[in-house]
Amino acid sequence: MHEAKTQLSQLVRRVEAGEQIVIRRGREPVATLTAYRAERRVPGRMRGRITIGADFDVLPEDVADAFGA
């Protein structure tokens, strides 16, 4: 952990080059350092692949009772 703190810039360069780095506290792995890859959002990309059931807006009676409705 201490070594990762002191060499963070170098570790980030290695991650940017495609390496995945496991950070350990002693012998115990506690975190993984990986590159951030922003995925561009495309509106409508899931069109036709997601459906909403006809009973979506129907609140089950037991749930309504639990909320005091």
Secondary structure, DSSP 8 states (H G I E B T S, - for coil): -HHHHHTHHHHHHHHHTT--EEEEETTEEEEEE---------TTTTTTT----TTTT---HHHHHHTT-
